[in-house]
């Protein structure tokens, strides 16, 4: 009954869902691309049977999937992949991961008709959902099609567990239908079992295995050397954080380090630029130069990282990174990439999305926790003035990152063993 009510509600909301995507497409045109796929509608005959299907909802999950795909292809070089996403940033990142024989599509809306059409068209041999993506209708239709479904790099916070338990009539059957969950940590595994998944294994976190582009890191370091002053960066920021940062920043005495802001969502770039200018600070936008920052940019108060797929560059540039999403109860962003680039991190009190990684990084000396954003800014300024302390944190970050690799190989082995 719960699934019937859920499906009926989604059918009623379908026109509003499509309208929302169309509106988002005004700023991010990819949302308007192949819109019929959101309803499981495809031109032409069914696809060739047998691809391994991986769903990575957005940019972070797609980057994690890149490590898994590389490990799968190392074991089976002829592996053909179907990659699905739900967001424009994820779909854009997926373009770099496909090769001949692979395919990219939108994950359809979770209505029975759309999901059945998707499965009939693509005929995958296995479905792999990244991190938190469990959809009730999709799980039921996959079970009916006898399609094994795996939750890889799986994580589940206490908050999400409570939400799932409140909707247990809907979510518990979906969790029970998973063939296997490959959890990041023992705590994640325990919570996933509590949701009803029978087979759960701890495999680690794929994000430690993401290959960070050394050329981009070196480019960021070269820009930092040209600047000749430290850089305090707000990394992968969320709405509201930038204004709070700027309000605090303008009250700090000069001379100040360069302030860099790298937002999570590209559709907000112009809004953040306006906030910087309203604060009376001079702004340089990464999108306004190609290879090297112009002389005027070197003297600016703030750099806006309004480009895509360049986080290694920004981490190479930054002396210290403030962890976006961690100063309000949003769960924090992934600090593993920062560590892989040797960038020290200051986190706020809210890191429940990456709880174990945050605690391990803090214990290793790669990160520190601050009580609020103002404290983090103060600590960041102190570290900007202390080269030796920064260097020690940077070395600790690199060692921490190296010590926790290997999840991609473990997950690839588990997936391929299921499909033999």
Secondary structure, DSSP 8 states (H G I E B T S, - for coil): -HHHHHHHHHHHHHHHHHHHHHHHTTTSGGGGTTGGGGGT--SSS---TT-EEEE--SHHHHHHHHHHHHHHHHH-TT--EEEEESSHHHHHHHTTT--TT-EEEE---SSHHHHHHHHHHH--SEEEEETT---HHHHHHHHHTT--EEEEEE---HHHHHHHHHTHHHHHHHHHT-SEEEESSHHHHHHHHHHT-S-EEE---GGGG----HHHHHHHHHHHHHHTS-EEEEEEE-TTHHHHHHHHHTTS-SS--EEEEEES-GGGHHHHHHHHHHTT--EEEGGG-SSS--HHHHT-SEEE---SS-HHHHHHH-SEEEETTTTTTT-----HHHHHTT-EEEE-S--GGGHHHHHHHHHHTSEEE-SSHHHHHHHHHHHHT-HHHHHHHHHHHHHHHHHT--HHHHHHHHHHHHT-
